Amino acid sequence: MVRFIEEFPRPVRVIENEWVYASDGCRLALRIWLPADAASDPVPAILECIPYRKRDFTRRRDEPMHHYFAGHGYAAVRMDLRGSGDSDGLLEDEYLEQEHDDVLEVIEWLAAQPWCTGRVGMMGISWGGFNALQVAARRPPALKAILTLCSTDDRYTDDAHYQGGCLLNENLSWGSVFLSCAASPPDPDIVGESWRERWRYRLENAVLYPAIWMSHPHRDEYWKHGSVCEDYAAIECPVYAVGGWADGYSNAIPRLMAGLRSPRKALIGPWSHSFPHNARPGPSIGFFQEALRWWDCWLKDIPTGIMEEPMFRVWMAEHTRPAPSHDEIPGRWVAEEQWPSTRILPHVWYLNVLSLGREPETERPVSHSSPQTAGLGAGDWYGFGAEGESPIDQREDDGKSLTFDSGPLTEAIEILGAPEVDLELTVDQPVGHVIVRLNDIAPDGSSSRVTWGALNLAHRESHANPEAVEPGRRYKVTVRLNDVGYAFAPGHVVRVAVSTCYWPVIWPAPAPVRLTVFTGVSRLSLPVRPASPADRNLRPFKPPEQARHPEHTTVSRPTLKRIIERDLTTDETIYRVHSDDDKARLEEIDLTVSYAIGKTYSIQEYDPAAARAVIEQTTVHSRADWSTRLECRTELSAGPDHFLLRARLRTWIDGKRFVDRDWEESIPRKFL
């Protein structure tokens, strides 16, 4: 339960909108929370830069966080990126150099304000975590530290576009949400009478983002830009990297700890793509207090002791019965002084015929071809803690996979890091996928997904220069699974499940793939962590607290539905996710906002060419004398050689049609 703070050490005043002019004249919109006495007692600044509409879309989450930091002696600043929210210009893509240039100018502006000490930090979750790392690599003099949540150092391997060289359906889903958000209007109360023409300009130049990302299916220069793993040494300021095992971005945190040379810390909880003070699954922590310890250390030179604590602190999860969502994951906090840790060593298990053993048995070929619906129990690629996002009981997907089981464990095994599976295999197609899941089988037979990984076999040697597979040729490939901290209990069984499909998480290969795995030589490597008595002495986190939410009225709460339908006459399976009208009135700015989204994924059991994904959204902004409506629909299908991506935007002002946009893009598959 989050505690709401009513009074702070320093009273706070809020500047609803402040314009900062970039060197090219573009107006960038900021919302600022300041200690009321900052003019006479200057404070450091904490900057968050994202495209998600400070005026309305993130208002209910911004106020509790930024007001909290301001109340503890910081200037908390929330910026709408160029072309988003109330800022001028166009938002043409993610993480462009122009975006970084704008942020550099805002940092310089903040450092020069009379209410600022000249020291600036950056923080953010997801996009804001990405650009905190990216801007840190530009080394602006005033930027003294960053706090990055749910982000990545590698835009190709660990973002919502590709995994293991396979196309994620999240690429379409997230790209569609981004299109709808970026195409929404500026607020007339902020930008004035020019709002209509500014919106028209934004709509007429709107970008079909998924098409951009699909036109770069390999790890080329496009993805290297903004991937700080290309040069970790470029980041010299202190970095605190935070994430969750239920998120899609946890892999970057161990890499950052290993690659950076600046002062650094890591924290990974059981959380989804959320701030840890109110994340599901829990337990939640007093994240804002933890952040204050970081900022006080690096922006105020206060000895908080945070850097004397272990570098790498994580939640060691324990078994819980699989379910569509979890309030909490059982487990405990553990820590390593450094990462990688010399204490953690690989333990090898061999994939034998229908078994997983510590010793190899005679080599034998075992063949399998998964139905296209393998993966329906996966949940979302990443989630925000809502119902239905978690992977459910894996037994149905296990039945559509090759499985290799250990015997019941005689003692606990705790792993921390990235398990790897080395497969010796052949396939019968030039393009094929291998998906590997590591599952925990409880004594009651339920199957819980611990972690998973995917590999496009054309990418077996390189994500930059893939090569077609020679059908029938034997290859040795390594599938690296997502990093995880997990404790297998005595009496439980370790299962490795191998499939050729993972729908609707991953877009299928062009044709059904028959996979042959050679047992006795294929193997699993688990990063086993020995017990550490020091874990018992870790400093406990404080209970969650925050400032109050802004005054708002919930008009209607969304009803989230996830439904799987199977038509036995057509052999079609349809996976629907629908969140209906989420409608709230923001009292302090006299604005009502509503949003609804539906996702439909359909496929036939043995025909990947039937795969189709459709994302539909509706966004309404309204006041008594003004309203806008935006409808966005995107659809993806594919033939053997090309993807077909269609999209449309429809907009209205006060019930009258405004600007319409339509796209139809044919995109080469290129080993996808």
N, C-alpha and C positions, 0 to 999 in steps of 0.2 A: 504494500500500500504506500503510495507516494504522499509525503507530507507537504502541504502547501505553506510557504513562508509568506507572512503578511508584512513584516517589518524587516528591513535590511540595515546593515551598518551605515549605508549611505543612501539617502532618498534618491529616487530616479525620476528623470524627466525624459520624455520620448519626443524625438523629432520625426514626425510621420514621414516626411520626404525631404531629402537633401539632394540637390543636383551636383554632380561632379562632372566637369567637362573634360573629355578626353582631348588629346592634342589635335585630333582631326575635327573637333567640334561636336562630336556625339555626346549627348547627355546621358549619363549613367545615374540611375535612381538608387538611393540609399535610404534605409530606415535606421535610425540611430537611437540607442538607449544610453543615456549619460548619467553619471552621478550629478545631482543638481549643483554641487559645488565644484565641478571639474574645472571651471574657468579659473578658480583661485587655487585649486589643488589638483593639478593635471594627473591623468591616469594613462596607463597603456591601453592600446586598442586591440580588440579581437575581431577579426573580419571573417565573414562567411559569404561566399560568392556562388550563387546557384541560379538556375533559370526558372524557378518554380513559383514566381509571383508572390513577392513579399506582401503585397497589398491584401491578398485574400487566400490563395491556395495554402500557404504555409503559415498564415497568421496565427492559427490556434496552436501550432507547435513552436513558433518563434518566440512568442511572448514569455512563456514559462522559462525558456532557456536564456534568452538575451537579457531579460529583465533581471534574472538571477545574477548573471555575471556583472551587470552594471551596478546592482545593489552591493556587490562585494568589491567595488572599486575599479571597474574597467569600463571603457567605452566599447559597447557591443554593437557591431555594425553588420547589417544584412544588405547585400547588394544584389539587385536584379542584373544578370548578365546582359550585355548588349543584345538587343532584339527580343528580350523577354520582359514580361511584366510591364513596368512603366518606363523602362529604358528605351532610348531611341535605337535605330539601326536594325540590322537583321541578324538572326541567329542561324548561321548557315551550316553548322555542324558542331560536334562535340570537340572541346579542348583545342580550338584553333589557336594559332600564335596570336591572333588579334585578341582573343579572350585573355591570354596571359599578359599581353601588353596593357590591356585595360586595367587588369588587377594591379599590375606594377604601378600604374599611375594613381590608382586609388590608394595604394599603400603609401606612396610618397605624399599624397594629399593628407592622409590621416596623420602621418608623422609630423607634418608641418602645422597642424591645428594647435591653437593656444591651449586647448583642453587636453592635449595628448603629450605624454612624456617623450614622444619620439620613438617608442618601442611598440612593435606590432606583432601579433600572433595571427595565424590563420587556422581555422578549424572548419570541419564540415563532414557530413555523412554522404557517401556515394559520390555524386558529382563534386560536391564541395570537398570531399576527401581526396578525390583525384587531383583537382586543380591546386589543392594545398601542396601536394607533393610536387606537382609540375612547376608551380611558381617558386617553390623552395629551390628547385634546381636552377632557377634563374638568378638566385642569390641577391635579391634586393637588400640593401644595407639595413633597412629598418626592420626587416622580418627576422625575429629573434628565435622563434620556435613555431612548430605546427602540431596540431592534433588531428590525425586523419582517421576516419571511421569508415569501415565497409568500402574500401577502395582497393586499387591494385597498382602494382608497379609495371604490369605488362598488359597493355590494352588488347592484345590479340588472344593470349592464352587464358586470361582470367577476367573477362568482362561478359556482358550479356549478349555477345554476338557469336562466338565460337568456343567450343571446348574440344580439345584434342583434335582440332582440325575439322570437327563436325559442326554444321550449322545448327545453332540453337533456335527453337521457335520463339524464345525470348527476344531475339533480334527483331522480329516483326511486332511482338506484343509491346515491348518497351519503345521501339521506334514509333509505333502508332500513338502511344500515350504521349510521347515527347512531341510529335507533330501536333496533336490536339492542344497541348499546353502552350507550345510556342506560337500557335496560330490564334490564341485567345487575345481579346482586345486589351489595350491599356485603359486605365480608369480615367474617365473624363474629369473627375474631381482632382486628379493629380496633374494630368497633361493639358487640360483645358480644351477649348473648342476644336483644336487640331486633332482630337482623338480619332475621329472618323477617318480622316485621310491617312493618319498613321496606321490605323488598323488595315485600311485598304492596301497600303504599301506592304505591310507585313503579309497579308494574305496572297497578294499577287506574286510575291516572291517566296512563298512558302516552299520548303524543301521536303521531298519525300526521303526522309533519313534512312529507312531500311534499304532503299536502293543503293545509296552510297556505300553502306557497309557490306552489302552483298556483292558489290563490284570489286571488293578487295578480299577475296576468299583465302588469301595466303598472307603470311606475315611479311608484308612489304614495308616500304618507307612510310606509307600512310599510318600503319599501326606503330611503328617505331617512334614516330612523333608523339610525345606525351607519355611514352613508356620509360619511366625513370630507371628501369633496370638496365637500359642502354649505357648509363654512366652513373652508378650510385655515388661516385665521388663528387658529382656536381652538387649534391645536397650536403651543406655544411652545418645547417642549423639543427638543433635537437628535434627529434621526431618521436611522437607517441602514437603508435598504431593500435587501433582497437577494432575488434570485430566479433563475429559469433559463428559457432559451428553450424548453425542452421541457415547461415547466409551463403551466398554464392561466391564471396570474396575472401574467405579465410586463408586461402593458399598464399596470398601475397605477404601476409604478416611474417611468417617464418623467413621468407626470402628477404624481406626488408631487414630483419634482424641480422641475417647472415651477410647481407651485401653492404649495408650502410657502415660508415666509419664515424659518423657524428654521434653524439650522445643519443640513446634510443631506448625505448621501452615498448613492450607488447602486452596486450591484454585481450584474451579471447574467452568469451563466455559461452553459455549454451544458446545465445540469442539468435534471432533472425535479423533482418535488415533494418535495425531499429537502434535508437539510443538506449543504452543499457539501464537507464533509470525507470523505463516503463516497457521494457521489451518482453515479448513472449517468444519462445518459452523462457521462463525464469529459472533460477531466481534473479530478480533485478538487484541492482546495487545503487548506492549513492554516487552516481556517475558525475553529477555536477560538482560535488565536493572533491572527487578525484581529479577532475579537470582543474579546479581551483588550485589544488596542490601543484599541478604541472605549471599553470600560468604564474602562480606566485613565485615558484622557483626560477623560471626563466625570464619573466617579464618584470619582476619586482626584486629579484635577488634575495628572496626570503628563504631561509634554510628549512624546507618542509620535510626533508628526508626522503623524498620520492626517488631520488637517484641512488640512494643507498640500498634500495630494495632490489630483489631479483629482476633481471631484464625481462624474462619471459614467463608470464603468469597466465594460466589457462584453467578452464573447468574440465576436470576429468569426469566425463559423463558415465553413468551406470545404466544398466538395462531398465527400460520402462516399456510396458506393453504398447505395441504399435497402435497409433490412433491418428485420426485426421488432424488433430491439433493437441498441444500440450500446454498446460499452464506452467508447469515446471518440469525440469529434467533432474532426476536425482544425481548426486555426485558430490565432488568436493573440489576446492581450489588446490592446485599444485603449482610449482614454479621451478624453473631452471635458471641458474645464475647467468648462463650464456646460451646463445643459440648460433649454430647447432651445438647440441650438448654431447660431450664425449661419453656421458653416462648411458645414452640410448644406443642400443646395438641391434642390428638386424637379426631376426630369427626366421629361418627358412622352413617352409612347409612345401611339400610336393603335391602337385595335382595328379593323383593316381586315378585309376578307373573308379569313378563314382565315390572317391574318397579323398581326403586331405591328410597326408601323413608326414611325419618327421623324417622318414626315409623314403627314397624313390623306389617304386616297383618297376616291373618290366615295361618298357615303352610300348604303347599301343595307340593307334589312331582312333579318335572318337569324333563322329560327325554330328552336326546339328545345324538347323536353319530355323530361326525364330519366326513366329508369326509377327506381322507388322504391329500388332497390338501389345507386344511385350513392352512394358513401361507404364501401363495405366495406373500402377500403384506407386509411381515415383513422387507424387506431389509436385510442387512448383520447383523450378530451377533455383529460385530464391523467393523468400516470402517476407511478410511484414508481421507475422504472428496471427494471421486470420485463420478462420476455420477452413480445414481442407487442404492447407498448404503442405503439411508434413507427409512424408512417405508412410503409407499404411502397411498393413501386414503384407509381406512380400511373397507369400506362398503362391499367389496366382502368377506373378512374374517369374518366380523360381521355376514353376512348372513349364514356362516357355523358354527356359534357359538350360544350359549345361550346368550342373551343380556338383560341387566337390565338398564333402563334409568331413570334418574331424570327428573323432570320438568325443564323448562328453569330457570336458576339461576336468582334470583332477585338482587344479589349483587356478587361482585368478591370473589373468594375463592383462596387463595394462599397456596400451600403445599410445604413443605421442609422436606425431609426424605423418609422413605420407607413405602408406603401404604401396608396394609395387608388385605387379604380377608380370612375370616373364612367360610369354606364350610362344611355343613353337607350333606353327600352324600353316595350313594352306587354305585358300578360298577359291571359289570358282568364278569370281567376277573381277574385273579390273579396278572397281571401286567398291569398298565394303567397310563396314564399321564393326568394331568390337567394343562392347560395353561390359565392364566388370563391376560387380557389386560385392562388397564384403558385408555379410549379414551375421547376426547373432540369433541363433535358434534356441529358444527357451525350452525348458522341459515340457511345457504344454504344447510344443510344436509351432508356436507363432514365430514368425521370421521378421526381425527388425533390421532395417538397413542401417549400417554403421557408417559407411562411406562408399563412394563410387568413383569411377573414372571412365573416360571414353577415348577411343583412338580411331580416327580415319586412317585406314591402312595405307592410303596413298601418302600419308604424312609420317610414315614410320621412321624415316630418316631425318625429315626436315619439315617444319611448317612453312619455311620460305620457298622451298623448291620441291614440292611433292612430285611423286612419280607413280604412274599406274602400277597396280599389282599384276604380276604375271600369274594368271590362273593356273593352279596346280603346283606352283613353285613353293617350296618350303621356306618360310621366313621365321626368324626369331625377333619378336617385338616386345617392348616393355610398355605396359599400361600403368601410368602413375595415377593413383587414386588421390582424392582430395585429402588434405591434411585433416587430422582429427585427434582428439584425446578421448579414449574410451577404455573402459574396464570390462573385460569379459569375466563373468562370474563362474566359479566352479559348478559343474553340472551342465553348463551351456555348451553349445556346439558352434564352432566357427565354420561358416559356409562361404565359399567362393562361387558366385553365379556368373556365367558368361553368356551373353546374348548378342545377336546381330542387329537388334533394333532397340529403340528406347523412345517410343511415341507416347505422348506428344512433346516430350522434352527436346528431342533431336529430330530434325528432318531426315527422312529415310534415304538410304542409298538408292540409286536409280533403278536397281533390279534386286529381287530377292537374292540373298547371299547364303551359300552353303559353306559352313566353316568346319574344318577338321583340326582338332587340337590333339597334339601328341602328348599323351600322359606319361608320367614318369620322368620327363625332362622339363616340362612346364612347372613353374613354381611360384609361390607366394612368399614375399619378404615382409615381415611385420616389424615396425620400429618399437621394440619393447623397452619400456621405461621401468627400471627398478624402483622400489619404494625409497622414499627419502624422508627421514625423520624431521627434516627442516620444514616440510609442508605444514606440520602442526603449529609452527610458530609464525606463520604468515600473518601480517597485519589484517584484521578483518575490515571489510568495507563497511562504511556507514549506511544506514537505511536511506532509501531514495527521498529526495526533497527537490522542490522546484518553486518558482513563482506561480502566481495564479494565472489561469487561462484568461484571455480577453473575454469581455462580455459577449455572449452569443446565445442564440436560441436554436435548438435542434428542431427543425420543422419536420423532418422525416429521417429515420435511420435506414441505412441500406440493408436489404436482405440478401445475403450471399448464398448462392446455390451452386453446387457442383454435381452434375448429373451425367452419368454414362448410359447411353442408349445403344442397343445392338439390334439391327434389323436383319433378321434371319432370312429374309427373302432376297436381300441384296448383299449380304455378308458385310455390311457397313457398320462400323462402330463410330459413334459420335460422342465426343467429350465436350460438355458445355460448362462454362464458368460464367455466372451472371451476377452482377451487383447492381441492384436497381437504385432508385433515386436517393442519393445521399445529399440532403438539403439542409442548409443552415443559414441563419441570418446573423451577420456580424453587426451587432448593434452600434458600436462606436463609429462605424463608417457607413451605416445605413445601406448595407448591401446584402442581398440574398444570393447564395451560390448553390447550384445543384449540379450533380455529376452522376452519370450512370455508365457502366461498361459491360459489354458482353463479349465473350471469347468462345469460338466454336472450332473444334479440331475434329476432322473426319478422315477416316481411312478405311480401306478394305483389308480383311484379314491377311490376304496373300498378294496384294497388289499395291506396291508403294506409289505407283503412278496415280492412284486415287487420292493421295494425301491432299488435304486442303485446310487452310487456316484462315479464319475471318475474325477481325477485331472491329467492334462497333462501339462508338462513344457519343455521348451527348453532354454538353456543358452549357449551362444557362447562368448569366449574370443579370441581376435585375434590381432596380429601385422603383419607387412609385412612378417616376416620370421617365424611366429609361430601362431598356432590356436588350440583351443580345443573346443569341442562341447559335451554337456551333455543333454540327454533326459531322463525325469523321468515320469513314469506313475504309478498311484496308483488307485485301484478300491476296493470299499467296497460293499458287499451285505450281506444278512442274511437269515437264516432259523429260525424256531421257537426256537432253542436251541443254535445255534452258529452263529457268524459272520464269513464271509470269506473275508480275506484281501489279495489282490494280489498286487504286485509291481514289477517294473523292472527299472533298470538303464542301459543306453547305453551310452558309451563314445567314443570319437574319438580324435586323435592327428594328426593334419595336414591331415585330411581326412581319416586316417587309423584307423580301429576299435582298441580300446584299451582294456578296462575292461568292462565286462557285469556282472550285478547282477540280480538275480531273487528271489522273495520271494512268498510264499503262506502259510498263517497262518490261522488256524481255532481257534477261540477264543470263549470260553463259554460266553453266554449272561448275566447270573447272574442277573436276574431281570431287564434287560435293554430291 
